[in-house]
Amino acid sequence: MASTTPIRSASRTRTTKETDISVTLTLDGTGQSDVDTGIGFLDHMLEGFAKHSFMDLTVRAKGDLHIDGHHTTEDVGIVMGLAFLDAIGDASGITRFGHAYIPMDETLSRAAVDISKRPYLIWKVDFSRDKVGEMDTELFKEWFHAFATNAGICLHVENLYGTNNHHIVESCFKALARALKQAVAVDPRLGGASPSTKGSLGS
């Protein structure tokens, strides 16, 4: 018998003078992705995010890359966050919290998340190079901040150790993915109730 549980999914678009972005995000997916931001390394990170969160993700972005990658990176984070917020709805019945440690060779990073509807970001990640591929390393914090703020999540990301900048940032994206995979999971013991003693999430 087919499941009657609704699939949690949402689509969002955002157009400014700097970027034109559309995102479809499905929480109850299989990790499929179709991503084209115009920034190769960002595409690589978002494909890994989808794979390890088991979310299905489609991203199309056109931005002012002739200037730099800042607007495109930040705005992709914004639209992904908004799509996540729409997909999670009132968050009834979810586990709410999640965390993950991700090793990549010499590197270890961790992420902890609370789907609280009270956004916050702690970012303890340093890089020894200005770029990974063609992407400025300072832009990774911009993506995580934009996503966390617009998704309504409290997110702590920390690189515990590592020397390879590619490994450092990739382990951060994968740690977020795995932490969210835990946090969005439905806990049947809640019976669809809010995962908060206040009766609802948010301020």
QUIGI-V386453 format. One record per residue. N is the residue number from 1. RES is the residue in one letter. SS is DSSP state (~ for helix, > for strand, _ for the rest). D_FIRST is the distance of its C-alpha to the first C-alpha in whole Angstrom. Layout:
BEGIN
n & res & ss & d_first
N & RES & SS & D_FIRST
N & RES & SS & D_FIRST
END
This chain:
BEGIN
n & res & ss & d_first
1 & M & _ & 0
2 & A & _ & 4
3 & S & _ & 7
4 & T & _ & 9
5 & T & _ & 12
6 & P & _ & 15
7 & I & _ & 16
8 & R & _ & 20
9 & S & > & 22
10 & A & > & 25
11 & S & > & 28
12 & R & > & 32
13 & T & > & 35
14 & R & > & 39
15 & T & > & 42
16 & T & _ & 45
17 & K & _ & 49
18 & E & _ & 48
19 & T & > & 44
20 & D & > & 41
21 & I & > & 38
22 & S & > & 34
23 & V & > & 31
24 & T & > & 27
25 & L & > & 26
26 & T & > & 22
27 & L & _ & 22
28 & D & _ & 18
29 & G & _ & 19
30 & T & _ & 20
31 & G & _ & 24
32 & Q & _ & 25
33 & S & > & 28
34 & D & > & 30
35 & V & > & 33
36 & D & > & 37
37 & T & _ & 39
38 & G & _ & 42
39 & I & _ & 43
40 & G & ~ & 42
41 & F & ~ & 42
42 & L & ~ & 40
43 & D & ~ & 37
44 & H & ~ & 37
45 & M & ~ & 37
46 & L & ~ & 34
47 & E & ~ & 32
48 & G & ~ & 32
49 & F & ~ & 31
50 & A & ~ & 28
51 & K & ~ & 27
52 & H & ~ & 28
53 & S & ~ & 26
54 & F & _ & 23
55 & M & _ & 24
56 & D & > & 24
57 & L & > & 27
58 & T & > & 29
59 & V & > & 33
60 & R & > & 35
61 & A & > & 39
62 & K & > & 42
63 & G & > & 45
64 & D & _ & 49
65 & L & _ & 49
66 & H & _ & 52
67 & I & _ & 53
68 & D & _ & 51
69 & G & _ & 48
70 & H & ~ & 48
71 & H & ~ & 46
72 & T & ~ & 43
73 & T & ~ & 42
74 & E & ~ & 43
75 & D & ~ & 41
76 & V & ~ & 38
77 & G & ~ & 38
78 & I & ~ & 38
79 & V & ~ & 35
80 & M & ~ & 33
81 & G & ~ & 34
82 & L & ~ & 33
83 & A & ~ & 30
84 & F & ~ & 29
85 & L & ~ & 30
86 & D & ~ & 28
87 & A & ~ & 25
88 & I & ~ & 25
89 & G & _ & 26
90 & D & _ & 27
91 & A & _ & 26
92 & S & _ & 24
93 & G & _ & 23
94 & I & > & 24
95 & T & _ & 26
96 & R & _ & 29
97 & F & > & 31
98 & G & > & 31
99 & H & > & 33
100 & A & > & 34
101 & Y & > & 37
102 & I & > & 37
103 & P & > & 40
104 & M & > & 41
105 & D & _ & 44
106 & E & _ & 47
107 & T & > & 45
108 & L & > & 43
109 & S & > & 41
110 & R & > & 39
111 & A & > & 37
112 & A & > & 36
113 & V & > & 34
114 & D & > & 34
115 & I & _ & 32
116 & S & _ & 34
117 & K & _ & 35
118 & R & _ & 38
119 & P & _ & 39
120 & Y & > & 41
121 & L & > & 42
122 & I & > & 44
123 & W & > & 45
124 & K & > & 47
125 & V & _ & 47
126 & D & _ & 50
127 & F & _ & 51
128 & S & _ & 54
129 & R & _ & 54
130 & D & _ & 54
131 & K & > & 51
132 & V & > & 48
133 & G & _ & 48
134 & E & _ & 49
135 & M & > & 47
136 & D & > & 50
137 & T & _ & 48
138 & E & _ & 49
139 & L & ~ & 46
140 & F & ~ & 44
141 & K & ~ & 45
142 & E & ~ & 44
143 & W & ~ & 41
144 & F & ~ & 40
145 & H & ~ & 42
146 & A & ~ & 40
147 & F & ~ & 37
148 & A & ~ & 37
149 & T & ~ & 39
150 & N & ~ & 37
151 & A & ~ & 33
152 & G & _ & 35
153 & I & _ & 35
154 & C & > & 37
155 & L & > & 38
156 & H & > & 40
157 & V & > & 41
158 & E & > & 44
159 & N & > & 45
160 & L & > & 46
161 & Y & > & 48
162 & G & _ & 48
163 & T & _ & 51
164 & N & _ & 49
165 & N & ~ & 48
166 & H & ~ & 45
167 & H & ~ & 43
168 & I & ~ & 44
169 & V & ~ & 42
170 & E & ~ & 39
171 & S & ~ & 39
172 & C & ~ & 39
173 & F & ~ & 36
174 & K & ~ & 34
175 & A & ~ & 35
176 & L & ~ & 34
177 & A & ~ & 30
178 & R & ~ & 30
179 & A & ~ & 31
180 & L & ~ & 29
181 & K & ~ & 25
182 & Q & ~ & 26
183 & A & ~ & 27
184 & V & ~ & 24
185 & A & _ & 22
186 & V & > & 20
187 & D & _ & 21
188 & P & ~ & 19
189 & R & ~ & 22
190 & L & ~ & 24
191 & G & _ & 21
192 & G & _ & 21
193 & A & _ & 25
194 & S & _ & 28
195 & P & _ & 29
196 & S & _ & 32
197 & T & _ & 35
198 & K & _ & 36
199 & G & _ & 33
200 & S & _ & 32
201 & L & _ & 33
202 & G & _ & 36
203 & S & _ & 40
END
